[in-house]
Amino acid sequence: MTSAPATPRRALRRHDREIVALALPAFGSLVAEPLFVMVDSAVIGHLGTRQLAGLGVAAALLTTAVSVFVFLAYATTAAVARRVGAGDLPAAIRQGMDGIWLALLLGAAVIVVVLPAAPWLVDVFGASPAAAPYATTYLRISALGIPAMLVVLASTGVLRGLQDTRTPLYVAIGGFTANAALNAGLVYLAGLGIAGSAWGTVIAQCGMAAVYLTVVIRGARRHGASLRPDAAGIRACAQAGVPLLIRTLSLRAVLMIATAVAARLGDAEVAAHQIVLSLWQLLSFALDAIAIAGQAIIGRYLGAGDRDGARAACRRMVQWGIVSGIVLGALVVLARPLFIPLFTTDPDVRHPLLLTLLVVAVTQPVAGIVFILDGVLMGAGDGPYLAGAMVVTLAVFAPAALAVPALGGGLVALWWAMALMMTVRMLTLWLRARSGRWIVTGASR
C-alpha cells in the first residue's frame, strides 16, 4: 500500500507560510493606526473636557474622510499584485505611482473643501458651543495632513501588492512613536494646546508619507519605472476605486444606522453598543490582516495566470478565516468577565452588554468567511460585484435594524440584525467565489 503523495501537504504549508508572512505584519500596522487617535486623546484629555470633546468631533470627521478613501490601498494592492504575478515589476511600480498621484489629487481636493467648511462640519456633527472652537482648530490643522495620509494608503497598497507588509509595519511603528513625542512636546513644552496636538499628528503623517515615497521612488528608479503623472493611469485608478468607494460608503451606512438605532433604545443601550462596536472593530483587525494577505496573494496568482493556485489559495484562506473566527469567538466568551469591568460598572449597561457579546462571539466564524472572501475578491479586482453585494446587504439590514425599536427589541435584537447583515454578506460573497467568475487572469483585469 503506497503512501499519499506529499505534494498537496507541501502546497498547504506553502500557502500557510505566505499567509502568516503577510498577515502578521499587516495586523501590526492595522492596530497601530487607531493608536494615533488614542495618543491625541490621552494628551488632550489633560487639557480639559472641552478640548477633549472638540477632539472627539474632529477625529470622527477625519476618520470618516480618510476611511472613505481606503480604496486607494485596496485597489492599488490588487493592481500591483497582478503585475508582480505577470513578472512586470516596472509596470507594477508604475501602477502604484498612478495610485499615489491620485491620492495627492484627492487629498488636495479634501483640503479645499474642509478648510472653509470646518465650522459648519463641526456644527453638523453636534459639537457644543464650548467645544466647537477646539474642534474647528484641530480639524483645520489636521486637514493639512490628509494628503499625506492618502499617500500612506496608496503607498501601503503598492508595498502590499509587492508582497511586502513588513515595511508598512515599521513605518506605522515609527509614525506612532513620532506622533507621541511630537504631541507631548508641542502641547506641553511649546504650550500650543490642542493646536500642538494637531500639528504633531500632521508632522508625523508627513514623515510617514515621505518614508513611503522614498521606498517607492527607489524601487521605480531601480526598475526604470516613470515617476511622472499619467492622466490615463490616474483615471484608470479612479475608475477602479469607484466600486470600492460605493462598498465602503454602504458599510459606513450600516454602522451609522446601527448607532442611530442604538441611540433610540436609550442611554444604557447606546453606551453598551459603543463598547461592543469597539470590540467588534478590534476583532476585525485580526480577520482583515488575513484578508490583506488574500488581496496580495490572489492578485499575484491571477497575474501569473495560475487559476488552480488562486483557487487553492482561496480555499486555504477561507479555512484560516473559519478557524480564526472560532478562536476569536471563544476568546470573546471567555474574556467577558474581564472585558466588561474595564469599561463599565453600571448594571444597566452591563446586562445588555453581557448578552450582546454572546451574539458577537457566535457570529465570528461568519465574519471570518466574510473578511477572507472580501479580500479574495478585492485581490481579483472584482470591485463592481463587491459594490453591488454591499448595496444589497444594506437594503436587507436597514429595515431589519429600524424595525428593532418599533417591535420593542433591545440591543441584543439590534446585534442579531448585525448578524443578519454579516450572513447576507457571507452568502453573496460565497456565491461569487463558488461561481469562479472572479478568476480573470492577466496583468490587468
Protein Blocks (a to p, Z undefined) as FASTA:
>chain_A
ZZddfklmmmmmmmmmmmmmmmmmmmmmmmmmmmmmmmmmmmmmmnomklmmmmmmmmmm
mmmmmmmmmmmmmmmmmmmmmmmmnopaklmmmmmmmmmmmmmmmmmmmmmmmmmmmmmm
mmmnopafklmmmmmmmmmmmmmmmmmmmmmmmmmmmmmmnopaklmmmmmmmmmmmmmm
mmmmmmmmnonmjmlmmmmmmmmmmmmmmmmmmmmmmmmmmnopafbdcfklmmmmmmmm
mmmmmmmmmmmmmmmmmmmmmmmnojklmmmmmmmmmmmmmmmmmmmmmmmmmmmmmmmm
mmnopaklmmmmmmmmmmmmmmmmmmmmmmmmmmmmmmmmmmoccfklmmmmmmmmmmmm
mmmmmmmmmmmmmmmmmmnopmmmmmmmmmmmmmmmmmmmmmmmmnopafklmmmmmmmm
mmmmmmmmmmmmmnommmcgdjbZZ
